[in-house]
Amino acid sequence: MDAFLISFGIIFLAELGDKSQLMAMTFATRYRAVTILAAITAATALVHLVSVLVGAVVGAALPTDAISIVGGIAFLGFAAWTIRGDELDDDEASAAARGGRSVFFTVGLAFFLAELGDKTMLATITLATDHGVFGTWLGSTLGMVAADALAIVVGQQLGARLPERTVKFGAAIIFVVFGVLLIAEGLT
Protein backbone atom coordinates (compact mmCIF):
# COMPACT_ATOMS: atom_id res chain seq x y z
CA MET A 1 0.00 0.00 0.00
CA ASP A 2 2.92 2.36 0.70
CA ALA A 3 4.27 1.84 -2.82
CA PHE A 4 0.83 2.68 -4.27
CA LEU A 5 0.33 5.85 -2.22
CA ILE A 6 3.86 7.16 -2.71
CA SER A 7 3.79 6.43 -6.45
CA PHE A 8 0.34 7.94 -6.92
CA GLY A 9 1.28 11.15 -5.14
CA ILE A 10 4.66 11.63 -6.78
CA ILE A 11 3.46 10.88 -10.31
CA PHE A 12 0.29 12.97 -9.91
CA LEU A 13 2.37 15.98 -8.85
CA ALA A 14 5.04 15.36 -11.51
CA GLU A 15 2.36 15.23 -14.20
CA LEU A 16 0.83 18.60 -13.32
CA GLY A 17 1.79 21.00 -16.12
CA ASP A 18 3.64 18.23 -17.99
CA LYS A 19 3.45 17.87 -21.78
CA SER A 20 1.20 14.84 -21.43
CA GLN A 21 -1.33 16.84 -19.48
CA LEU A 22 -1.24 19.57 -22.14
CA MET A 23 -1.72 16.91 -24.81
CA ALA A 24 -4.73 15.52 -22.94
CA MET A 25 -6.20 19.00 -22.80
CA THR A 26 -5.59 19.50 -26.51
CA PHE A 27 -7.12 16.17 -27.54
CA ALA A 28 -10.13 16.87 -25.30
CA THR A 29 -10.98 19.95 -27.35
CA ARG A 30 -11.68 17.67 -30.32
CA TYR A 31 -12.55 14.15 -29.17
CA ARG A 32 -14.70 12.31 -26.65
CA ALA A 33 -13.33 12.33 -23.12
CA VAL A 34 -13.93 8.62 -22.54
CA THR A 35 -11.90 7.67 -25.65
CA ILE A 36 -9.03 9.94 -24.64
CA LEU A 37 -9.02 8.69 -21.07
CA ALA A 38 -9.08 5.04 -22.22
CA ALA A 39 -6.16 5.65 -24.62
CA ILE A 40 -4.18 7.50 -21.95
CA THR A 41 -4.82 4.71 -19.46
CA ALA A 42 -3.69 2.00 -21.89
CA ALA A 43 -0.54 3.85 -22.96
CA THR A 44 0.32 4.83 -19.40
CA ALA A 45 -0.23 1.32 -18.06
CA LEU A 46 2.09 -0.09 -20.72
CA VAL A 47 4.86 2.49 -20.26
CA HIS A 48 4.71 2.26 -16.47
CA LEU A 49 4.68 -1.55 -16.58
CA VAL A 50 7.93 -1.44 -18.55
CA SER A 51 9.24 1.20 -16.14
CA VAL A 52 8.60 -0.82 -12.99
CA LEU A 53 10.03 -3.96 -14.54
CA VAL A 54 13.18 -2.09 -15.54
CA GLY A 55 13.36 -0.47 -12.12
CA ALA A 56 12.92 -3.80 -10.36
CA VAL A 57 15.35 -5.74 -12.55
CA VAL A 58 18.00 -3.22 -13.47
CA GLY A 59 17.59 -0.59 -10.79
CA ALA A 60 19.01 2.07 -13.09
CA ALA A 61 17.63 4.59 -15.57
CA LEU A 62 17.31 3.86 -19.27
CA PRO A 63 19.52 5.73 -21.72
CA THR A 64 16.89 8.19 -22.85
CA ASP A 65 18.79 10.43 -25.29
CA ALA A 66 17.82 8.54 -28.46
CA ILE A 67 14.28 7.97 -27.16
CA SER A 68 13.89 11.71 -26.52
CA ILE A 69 15.07 12.57 -30.04
CA VAL A 70 12.68 10.08 -31.65
CA GLY A 71 9.84 11.34 -29.47
CA GLY A 72 10.68 14.95 -30.40
CA ILE A 73 10.60 14.14 -34.11
CA ALA A 74 7.25 12.40 -33.62
CA PHE A 75 5.90 15.51 -31.90
CA LEU A 76 7.01 17.66 -34.84
CA GLY A 77 5.14 15.21 -37.06
CA PHE A 78 2.05 15.55 -34.85
CA ALA A 79 2.32 19.36 -35.22
CA ALA A 80 2.44 19.13 -39.02
CA TRP A 81 -0.44 16.67 -39.00
CA THR A 82 -2.47 19.02 -36.78
CA ILE A 83 -1.89 22.02 -39.07
CA ARG A 84 -2.58 20.02 -42.24
CA GLY A 85 -5.74 18.61 -40.77
CA ASP A 86 -7.40 15.36 -41.63
CA GLU A 87 -9.70 14.57 -44.51
CA LEU A 88 -12.17 12.03 -43.20
CA ASP A 89 -14.50 10.01 -45.36
CA ASP A 90 -18.00 9.33 -44.03
CA ASP A 91 -17.05 6.06 -42.31
CA GLU A 92 -14.00 7.59 -40.61
CA ALA A 93 -15.98 10.66 -39.54
CA SER A 94 -18.66 8.55 -37.90
CA ALA A 95 -16.01 6.40 -36.19
CA ALA A 96 -14.24 9.51 -34.85
CA ALA A 97 -17.54 10.95 -33.66
CA ARG A 98 -18.21 7.72 -31.75
CA GLY A 99 -14.68 7.75 -30.34
CA GLY A 100 -13.57 5.06 -32.77
CA ARG A 101 -10.34 3.11 -32.95
CA SER A 102 -8.43 5.65 -35.02
CA VAL A 103 -8.78 8.29 -32.31
CA PHE A 104 -7.96 5.75 -29.59
CA PHE A 105 -4.79 4.58 -31.35
CA THR A 106 -3.70 8.11 -32.30
CA VAL A 107 -4.05 9.36 -28.73
CA GLY A 108 -2.55 6.17 -27.31
CA LEU A 109 0.48 6.36 -29.61
CA ALA A 110 0.99 10.05 -28.85
CA PHE A 111 0.96 9.37 -25.11
CA PHE A 112 3.13 6.29 -25.39
CA LEU A 113 5.79 8.26 -27.29
CA ALA A 114 5.46 11.25 -24.98
CA GLU A 115 6.05 9.14 -21.90
CA LEU A 116 9.10 7.26 -23.17
CA GLY A 117 12.03 8.84 -21.37
CA ASP A 118 9.76 11.37 -19.67
CA LYS A 119 10.25 12.41 -16.06
CA THR A 120 7.28 10.33 -14.93
CA MET A 121 8.78 7.23 -16.58
CA LEU A 122 12.11 7.87 -14.91
CA ALA A 123 10.39 8.59 -11.61
CA THR A 124 8.49 5.30 -11.90
CA ILE A 125 11.72 3.40 -12.58
CA THR A 126 13.30 5.04 -9.56
CA LEU A 127 10.30 4.30 -7.34
CA ALA A 128 10.30 0.67 -8.45
CA THR A 129 13.90 0.23 -7.31
CA ASP A 130 12.84 0.82 -3.69
CA HIS A 131 9.14 -0.14 -3.55
CA GLY A 132 6.89 -2.98 -4.59
CA VAL A 133 6.47 -3.51 -8.32
CA PHE A 134 2.67 -3.89 -8.40
CA GLY A 135 1.94 -1.01 -6.02
CA THR A 136 4.35 1.26 -7.88
CA TRP A 137 2.86 0.33 -11.26
CA LEU A 138 -0.75 0.80 -10.10
CA GLY A 139 -0.03 4.00 -8.17
CA SER A 140 2.03 5.63 -10.92
CA THR A 141 -0.49 4.70 -13.61
CA LEU A 142 -3.49 5.98 -11.66
CA GLY A 143 -1.63 9.11 -10.55
CA MET A 144 -0.90 10.03 -14.13
CA VAL A 145 -4.41 9.18 -15.35
CA ALA A 146 -5.93 11.29 -12.56
CA ALA A 147 -3.79 14.32 -13.50
CA ASP A 148 -4.61 13.88 -17.19
CA ALA A 149 -8.33 13.50 -16.39
CA LEU A 150 -8.21 17.00 -14.92
CA ALA A 151 -6.66 18.23 -18.17
CA ILE A 152 -9.40 16.55 -20.21
CA VAL A 153 -12.09 18.44 -18.29
CA VAL A 154 -10.29 21.74 -18.90
CA GLY A 155 -9.75 20.85 -22.59
CA GLN A 156 -13.43 20.15 -23.12
CA GLN A 157 -14.33 23.51 -21.65
CA LEU A 158 -11.82 25.30 -23.89
CA GLY A 159 -12.93 23.36 -26.96
CA ALA A 160 -16.51 24.43 -26.42
CA ARG A 161 -15.51 28.12 -26.20
CA LEU A 162 -12.65 28.54 -28.70
CA PRO A 163 -12.84 28.55 -32.52
CA GLU A 164 -11.52 25.38 -34.20
CA ARG A 165 -8.73 27.31 -35.96
CA THR A 166 -7.43 28.63 -32.62
CA VAL A 167 -7.49 25.14 -31.12
CA LYS A 168 -5.70 23.69 -34.18
CA PHE A 169 -2.88 26.25 -34.16
CA GLY A 170 -2.61 26.16 -30.37
CA ALA A 171 -2.24 22.38 -30.46
CA ALA A 172 0.35 22.58 -33.25
CA ILE A 173 2.38 25.13 -31.28
CA ILE A 174 2.29 22.91 -28.19
CA PHE A 175 3.48 19.91 -30.22
CA VAL A 176 6.31 21.96 -31.81
CA VAL A 177 7.47 23.33 -28.46
CA PHE A 178 7.58 19.91 -26.84
CA GLY A 179 9.12 18.35 -29.94
CA VAL A 180 11.95 20.87 -29.91
CA LEU A 181 12.40 20.46 -26.14
CA LEU A 182 12.58 16.66 -26.45
CA ILE A 183 15.13 16.86 -29.27
CA ALA A 184 17.21 19.39 -27.31
CA GLU A 185 17.04 17.16 -24.22
CA GLY A 186 18.20 14.19 -26.27
CA LEU A 187 21.11 16.10 -27.78
CA THR A 188 22.46 17.45 -24.46
N, C-alpha and C positions, 0 to 999 in steps of 0.2 A: 504494500500500500504506500510506503514511503517513496518508492521509485515512481509510482504513478503520480502522486501529488507533487513531488519535486519536478518531475518532467513536465507535467501539465503547466505548472506555474511558470517555469523558466521559458518554455517554448511559447506559451501564450504571450508573455511579455516581450520576448525576442521578435515575435511576428508582428507586433504593433508597429505600423508604419513601414513594414518591410515591402519589398517589391511584390511579393505574392499577395499581400493584402490589397495593394493597389491594383493588381491584375484582377483579383476577385471583384473589386469595386467596378472596374472597367467592364468586365464580362457581364456583370449584373445589370448594366445599363441597356444591354441588348438581348439577353437570354433569360430563360426561366431560372429562378433561384434554386429550385430543387435539382435541376440538371447540373448547374454549376457546383452546388454543394456535394453532389454525388461524385462528380469528376474530381473535385479537390480531395475528397475523402479517399478515393481509390488511389490517386497519385501519391498523396501524402502517406497513406498506409504502406505503399510499396517502397517509397524512398526511405521512410523511417524504419521499415523492417530490415532493409539492407544496412542502414546505419547502425542499428543495435547489434546486428550480427557481426558487422565489422568491429564495432566497439568491444563486443564481448570476446571475439576471437583474436583480433590483432591488438586492440587497446591503443591504437595510434590513428592519427588522422590520415585520410586519403590524400594523395597528391592531387590537388584540385586545380592547378593552373590550366591544364589542357581542357578540363571539364568546364571551367569558367569561360574560356575562349569559345568553345563550341556553343555553350549556352548563350553567350553574347551575340554570336553570329545568328543563332536561331531567333533571338529577340529582334534583331535588325530585320530579319525576314518577316517576323510577325508585324513589325511596323509597316513594312512595304505592303504586306497583305491587307492590313487595316486601311491604309490610304487607298489602295487600288479598289478595295471593296470586293464583294462576291456577287457573281451572277448566279442566282439560283433558279433552277427550273421548278415547275410546279410541285413535283414530288419532293425535291429537296427543301423547298420553302415550307411545305406542310410538315415535314419531319423536323425542321428547325423550330417551327412554331410550337410543336408538341414537345420540344426538348429532345429531339432525336439523337441518334448515335453520332452523327457528324459533330454536333456541338459538344457532346460528352467527350469524344476522343480529342477534339481540338483543345478544349479546356484542360483535359487530363494531361495531354502531351505538354502543353504550355507550363503547367504546374510541375510536372515531373522534371522538365528541363530546368525550370527556375530553381528548383530545390536542390539539384545536384551541385554539391560544393557550396551551398548556401550556409549562412551562419546557423540556421536551425538544424541542418543536417550535421554539421560539425558539432553543434551542441549536443545533439542526440547521441552521436558517437561517443563523445566525452562522458555523457551521463551513463551510457551503457557500460563504460569501463568500470564504474564504481557501484552501479545499482543493478537490480534485477532486469533481465532482458524483456520479459513480457510487460512488466509494469512501466518500464521506460518507453517501450514501443507504444503501448496504449495511451499513456499520459502525453507523450510528445505528439502523437497523431491527433488526439482529441484537443489538445491545447492549440495546435495550429488550426484545426477545423473551426474551433470556437472563435478564434481571432478573425479568420476569414469570413465566417458567418456574419460577424458584425460589419465587415466591409461590403458584403452582398446587400445587406439592408440599406446601407448608405448609397451604394451604387444604384439600386432600384429607385431610390428617391431622386437622385440626380438625373437618371435616365428619363424619368417622367417629367422633369422640368427643363431639361436642356435640349436644344435642337440637335438632330442626329449628326449634322456636320461638325458641331462643336465636340460632341462625344467622340466621333471618329478621329478628328485631329488630336484631341486630348489623349486618346488611347495610343495613337501612333507616337506622340511625343514621349509618353511614359515608356513605351517599348524601346524607343531609340536611346533614351537616357540610361535605362537599365542595361541595354545591350552594350553601350559604350563603357559603362562602369564595369560590367562583367569582363569585357575584353581587357580593359586596363588592369583589373585585378589579376587576371591570368598572366599578363605580361610582366607584372612587377614581382 
